[in-house]
Structure formats: structure tokens, C-alpha cells
Amino acid sequence: MILAEENGAVPLPLPLPSPLTYHQHHRNCGGNDFVVEEEEPGRGRGAEGMDGEGIGRGGREGERIDDEYGAMELGSPIRQPPLQSRFVVVGYALTTKKVESFLQPKLQSLARNKGIMFVPIDQDKPLSDQGPFDVVLHKLSGKEWRQILEDYRQAHPEVTVLDPPDAIQHLRDRQYMLQEVAEMNFSDPDGNVGVPKQLVIKKDASSIPDAVDRSGLRLPIVAKPLLADGSAKSHKLSLAYDEPALEKLEPPLVLQEFVNHGGVLFKVYVVGDTIKVVRRFSLPDVSKRELSKNAGVFHFPRVSCAAASADDADLDPSIAEHPPRTLLERFARELRQRLGLRLFNLDIIREHGTRDRFYVIDINYFPGYGKMPGYEHIFTDFILSLMGSKYRKRCSMGCSR
């Protein structure tokens, strides 16, 4: 079944409803018709978008088009898949900052053309009284919200929640964030993916030097806040060059052995089955000579950002070369299943001087997709693929076309 085309969507034989003027009538397989209460004068019941421009593959009355559902004659009664009869409604619960960075005009315009409607969730009203939704997209924190969402998932198993709150919580604590990666000990012909040696310190900075010595971590050491909640504070990093500097760190935190990586990291964005890789500048390498000359703690507000893009930089090819795509695809697929998440990104580095030794140093849930080139097409195609999977699953359980 063709769910979407790059410049539009599959033909819609019914007019698309206004977000505020439809009533649902449930059919087999979750298919829905709409009763449109208001219709603009001159609007026919053809394959037209909200702005009156055709968004399908076109065709005049009497012509035939073919797809998975067989030959269809335009202008005559047709059998259609449920996805083509209405908007896919995505309810979102995001912070104001996330709304501004993610729901950009280009994304919303493309989504409308593909039959996807983003609707804000009112946090002052019961979630079950809102909608109906096909997808709930969220990135809020707090025990109360997690419980609301978990109750909603139990009451509405037909709704896809991106992503399960308990799975997201796993990434908010750096003590456990990289646990699945470490247990995978991933290796294939294209390379190995692991995690740097790390140590969790929850209190008492004076005990850090002894703890580091016992763990076998070597200087320099990267210190990261234990809580990874997306706040500015959670992104602050410190680099400790010597033992006395370790006592100046502020627990709770995670200590990671610094791995020289040519000053470049790879952000691997994961959106369902799709990955997108971009290069970013990172902390520079630290030579033995520099380590002996420097002392103390150096603080960094954030290592990587869009402004520090290294995609067009003139770099040594051994540093700039992306990790093998087949390696990343296999690794991301297995990690996605282990984490139970579909929206996240990985910060990956290649150990300097090697071609095939990679380390995951951070994982972020629902990252800044607005910084990912082409995210509008990738994300809308992902939403449509979810609906296609849901439809196929229901029909495999015995519904009729």
C-alpha cells in the first residue's frame, strides 16, 4: 500500500475535514468516515486538499488508477483503505520550546498535505476526554504525567503512544542510559560498538579520586550530571585533567573515561526504522603532553549543537568518514528493540587512530529533530508507516476489506 508520495499523499476521495467540524463513525479495521458540518461553497467531493489544491496522484473522472486495492475508476464508488478516508490525528504534549523547534511551519504544511493533523493536548483536561487521537506524541516529565499517560495507554490500546513513559525514564538517568549498549557488546564485520568506561558518583566529592583509582579509569575524565532531563544543566560537561581536579566536581554525576576521537562526533537520529547521520564538532583530542601541562577542571556548557556542524568542514578523511551505514542500521535496530523506543538519537564517536572502534557516549529521547536535515519528510513518513502497520495488523486478525 502506498502511504505517501514525496510531494503529496494518496488520493482522498472525500474532502478533508476541518479540525473542528468532524464526527467519527467507526468501521471495520478502525476505518472512519466523517460527517462534515460545514463545507466551503464550490468545494466538490473530490480528491482535494484543505486549500483546494489536489494532493493526490490526479486523474480525471472515468480514468483508472491501480494500487494494492485493485483498479479503481475515478468518480465511481470505490473500495479504499481506511487511511485514505481521514486525517491521521497526532495529539502532542510538548514544552513551549519543543513546539517552537519541532512543529515548524514547513513540517505542519507537509503534514497537512499528507493527511496528518497535529493537535495540542490540553494538560488541564482529562486526556481521555480529548481526541480521538491516532498517535500521542509527548516529551513531558514528572510522575503525574507518566501516570496519566500510562492510564491512557491501558484504556486506549488502539492509540500509538510515542513513546512508553517507562522506557523514556530509563534514558533520564545516566547511570542506566548506556546499560543496554554495554550489555549488547555489539560487534559485526563492519566494527564494534561499546561504551567508555564509566563510574557513578552520587555524593561526597572527596571520595572521587579513590573511586577513580579503584575503577581503573584513566585521566582525563569527562563528568556529566546524573540526571538527563533535557534541561540546560543536564547538558553541562566538565573535563578533569588531574586528580586534585576530581574533588572539585559536584555529584551526583557520571564519570566517563575520555576517548580521543579527532574532535568529531556523529549524531545518529533514529525515527522508527529510519536513521540519519550528521557530523558535529566535539571536544578536541588530549595528547599526553597536553595532559601533563594542563591541570584543573574545564567546563563546557554543551559539546555539540547545530551551529557546530562539521558536515562541510575540511577534515582528515579518517576522522570525517561516517561509520558504516550497515553497522549503524543493524545496531540501531537492535538497540531500538531493547530500549522499546522509536524516537531518539545517539552520540557516537570513533576512537582516533582506528577505523572500526566506536563508542556511544550519550542517548537522547525525542532530540532536536528540527536540526536534522529533511526531518519533515522523515517524520511524516514515519507517522504514516505507523498507521499502515496498525491497519495491516488489524486486517491480519480477520477484518475484511
KOLMI-351198 format. One line per 4 residues: number of its first residue (from 0); their letters; for each residue x, y, z of C-alpha. Coordinates in steps of 0.02 Angstrom, whole numbers. Example, Ala and Ser with C-alpha at 12.3 -4.5 7.8 and 13.67 -1.06 7.14 Angstrom:
// residues 2
0	AS	615:-225:390 | 684:-53:357
END
This chain:
// residues 401
0	MILA	0:0:0 | 69:168:-49 | 51:281:102 | 131:441:42
4	EENG	222:520:-100 | 359:648:-80 | 255:793:-145 | 86:742:-78
8	AVPL	-21:599:-20 | -126:462:-92 | -294:516:-167 | -428:561:-42
12	PLPL	-600:525:-115 | -684:626:24 | -645:808:67 | -527:831:212
16	PSPL	-621:890:368 | -585:1046:465 | -505:1002:633 | -659:1068:723
20	TYHQ	-803:1008:615 | -797:819:604 | -887:673:686 | -811:500:680
24	HHRN	-906:343:633 | -800:189:670 | -795:50:543 | -707:-115:519
28	CGGN	-518:-108:545 | -530:62:627 | -583:144:463 | -677:306:486
32	DFVV	-796:414:386 | -833:593:431 | -989:698:428 | -928:872:383
36	EEEE	-1038:1003:463 | -975:1149:358 | -912:1147:181 | -847:1294:83
40	PGRG	-953:1344:-68 | -891:1270:-230 | -799:1127:-146 | -838:961:-226
44	RGAE	-817:791:-151 | -661:757:-250 | -480:720:-206 | -444:896:-145
48	GMDG	-337:958:-1 | -388:1088:128 | -327:1228:16 | -421:1163:-135
52	EGIG	-267:1100:-224 | -260:918:-272 | -139:821:-164 | -160:651:-242
56	RGGR	-91:574:-398 | -225:657:-502 | -339:588:-637 | -498:637:-725
60	EGER	-666:558:-697 | -678:395:-791 | -490:363:-785 | -423:216:-687
64	IDDE	-283:205:-563 | -206:49:-489 | -140:14:-317 | -139:-127:-191
68	YGAM	-329:-120:-181 | -351:-155:-367 | -403:-49:-514 | -518:95:-468
72	ELGS	-619:206:-581 | -619:387:-526 | -791:461:-500 | -870:292:-458
76	PIRQ	-892:204:-290 | -726:129:-238 | -657:17:-103 | -524:111:-7
80	PPLQ	-404:78:136 | -456:164:299 | -302:276:299 | -362:368:147
84	SRFV	-529:420:222 | -473:546:353 | -335:638:439 | -211:546:548
88	VVGY	-231:643:711 | -73:667:815 | -103:738:987 | 53:819:1059
92	ALTT	106:864:1235 | 268:960:1220 | 353:1104:1306 | 339:1275:1226
96	KKVE	521:1266:1173 | 494:1096:1094 | 341:1155:1000 | 439:1300:926
100	SFLQ	587:1194:872 | 491:1041:810 | 322:1098:744 | 395:1217:616
104	PKLQ	283:1285:477 | 364:1176:345 | 327:1019:446 | 147:1067:478
108	SLAR	117:1112:296 | 190:949:233 | 93:853:365 | -72:930:307
112	NKGI	-32:884:128 | -1:706:182 | -161:697:284 | -85:719:457
116	MFVP	-153:842:585 | -58:895:742 | -174:940:887 | -113:1010:1054
120	IDQD	-161:913:1210 | -238:1021:1347 | -150:970:1508 | -289:1050:1610
124	KPLS	-417:925:1543 | -427:735:1561 | -331:655:1419 | -468:527:1385
128	DQGP	-592:668:1354 | -486:735:1212 | -458:673:1036 | -490:547:971
132	FDVV	-307:526:930 | -215:401:821 | -47:448:896 | 5:536:1057
136	LHKL	173:622:1042 | 247:685:1205 | 400:745:1295 | 347:800:1468
140	SGKE	419:745:1634 | 351:713:1807 | 270:565:1895 | 94:634:1875
144	WRQI	110:647:1686 | 186:474:1672 | 39:401:1769 | -88:495:1662
148	LEDY	-6:429:1505 | 7:252:1571 | -177:252:1619 | -220:318:1446
152	RQAH	-119:181:1361 | -212:49:1459 | -382:125:1418 | -341:158:1235
156	PEVT	-230:18:1168 | -279:69:991 | -181:233:1010 | 7:233:974
160	VLDP	99:323:1114 | 270:391:1065 | 350:330:1170 | 307:225:1326
164	PDAI	344:334:1478 | 435:197:1575 | 553:167:1428 | 589:353:1415
168	QHLR	626:363:1601 | 768:239:1575 | 861:372:1474 | 839:509:1602
172	DRQY	964:429:1720 | 1141:417:1652 | 1177:276:1773 | 1065:166:1665
176	MLQE	1063:260:1499 | 1203:160:1417 | 1168:-4:1506 | 1085:-86:1356
180	VAEM	1229:-34:1242 | 1356:-107:1363 | 1259:-271:1375 | 1245:-283:1186
184	NFSD	1434:-279:1164 | 1391:-256:981 | 1511:-324:852 | 1497:-364:668
188	PDGN	1614:-365:516 | 1598:-176:499 | 1653:-135:675 | 1623:-139:862
192	VGVP	1510:-25:964 | 1530:-7:1151 | 1532:122:1289 | 1678:209:1375
196	KQLV	1724:152:1550 | 1614:246:1671 | 1584:269:1856 | 1433:337:1951
200	IKKD	1465:456:2097 | 1308:502:2195 | 1386:604:2337 | 1546:654:2427
204	ASSI	1665:732:2301 | 1812:697:2416 | 1794:511:2382 | 1806:530:2193
208	PDAV	1997:512:2174 | 1997:345:2268 | 1844:283:2173 | 1925:327:2007
212	DRSG	2086:239:2056 | 1993:81:2106 | 1889:80:1946 | 2040:94:1832
216	LRLP	1978:250:1741 | 2118:349:1662 | 2133:538:1653 | 2069:648:1578
220	IVAK	1891:611:1634 | 1726:682:1572 | 1598:722:1707 | 1413:730:1665
224	PLLA	1261:766:1775 | 1174:606:1828 | 1004:674:1780 | 975:691:1592
228	DGSA	809:784:1588 | 841:895:1437 | 875:1049:1542 | 1023:1163:1509
232	KSHK	1106:1098:1667 | 1094:918:1609 | 1198:961:1454 | 1341:1041:1551
236	LSLA	1502:941:1544 | 1667:954:1634 | 1838:885:1588 | 1953:846:1735
240	YDEP	2138:838:1692 | 2214:783:1858 | 2172:700:2023 | 2154:859:2128
244	ALEK	2027:921:2000 | 1916:770:2034 | 1874:836:2208 | 1808:997:2130
248	LEPP	1670:905:2037 | 1492:913:2101 | 1398:748:2124 | 1282:668:2080
252	LVLQ	1367:633:1915 | 1434:504:1795 | 1619:498:1756 | 1671:434:1585
256	EFVN	1847:398:1528 | 1887:522:1390 | 1920:439:1221 | 2015:537:1090
260	HGGV	1904:546:935 | 1975:678:821 | 1862:814:889 | 1712:748:793
264	LFKV	1558:653:846 | 1417:578:744 | 1238:612:790 | 1133:465:735
268	YVVG	950:514:732 | 828:369:744 | 649:388:684 | 569:217:684
272	DTIK	662:113:554 | 749:265:480 | 918:335:532 | 1001:497:483
276	VVRR	1183:536:524 | 1262:709:542 | 1436:761:596 | 1464:882:738
280	FSLP	1620:958:812 | 1661:892:985 | 1796:910:1117 | 1971:909:1044
284	DVSK	2092:767:1073 | 2204:775:1227 | 2383:718:1198 | 2496:651:1336
288	RELS	2595:813:1325 | 2438:919:1347 | 2382:809:1491 | 2547:838:1581
292	KNAG	2539:1027:1553 | 2356:1057:1598 | 2276:1048:1769 | 2107:1081:1846
296	VFHF	1931:1067:1777 | 1869:1140:1613 | 1682:1169:1597 | 1582:1159:1436
300	PRVS	1400:1217:1425 | 1366:1096:1282 | 1481:993:1173 | 1378:980:1015
304	CAAA	1250:1091:931 | 1188:1131:756 | 1298:1285:748 | 1448:1170:769
308	SADD	1408:1067:614 | 1558:979:540 | 1470:914:385 | 1555:1038:269
312	ADLD	1719:1055:363 | 1885:1011:281 | 1935:865:391 | 2056:720:383
316	PSIA	1957:584:291 | 1998:458:427 | 1908:572:551 | 1768:635:440
320	EHPP	1714:467:370 | 1543:416:435 | 1526:249:523 | 1470:113:400
324	RTLL	1285:132:369 | 1253:-55:379 | 1334:-57:551 | 1226:88:612
328	ERFA	1066:14:542 | 1094:-155:625 | 1149:-76:788 | 1004:48:793
332	RELR	877:-88:754 | 935:-198:897 | 950:-53:1019 | 777:11:972
336	QRLG	703:-157:1017 | 798:-165:1181 | 751:11:1233 | 570:-1:1173
340	LRLF	588:171:1094 | 565:237:918 | 620:419:936 | 796:451:997
344	NLDI	971:493:944 | 1143:427:984 | 1304:524:1008 | 1437:409:934
348	IREH	1624:434:923 | 1760:338:831 | 1918:307:931 | 2055:409:848
352	GTRD	2177:301:754 | 2052:162:721 | 1926:133:582 | 1805:16:667
356	RFYV	1801:51:854 | 1651:157:904 | 1580:216:1070 | 1407:278:1117
360	IDIN	1430:420:1240 | 1250:482:1257 | 1071:440:1208 | 934:571:1198
364	YFPG	747:540:1187 | 650:643:1058 | 801:752:1017 | 806:913:917
368	YGKM	741:841:754 | 723:1018:687 | 913:1017:667 | 908:858:564
372	PGYE	910:889:375 | 748:833:293 | 663:791:457 | 493:847:392
376	HIFT	483:709:262 | 561:578:375 | 443:613:519 | 283:622:419
380	DFIL	327:462:326 | 357:381:495 | 185:431:560 | 103:361:404
384	SLMG	202:200:420 | 135:178:597 | -42:189:531 | -3:67:391
388	SKYR	68:-58:515 | -85:-39:626 | -202:-69:480 | -108:-223:420
392	KRCS	-105:-293:597 | -292:-271:617 | -329:-349:448 | -214:-496:485
396	MGCS	-327:-530:635 | -476:-559:522 | -554:-398:460 | -617:-387:282
400	R	-576:-256:152
END
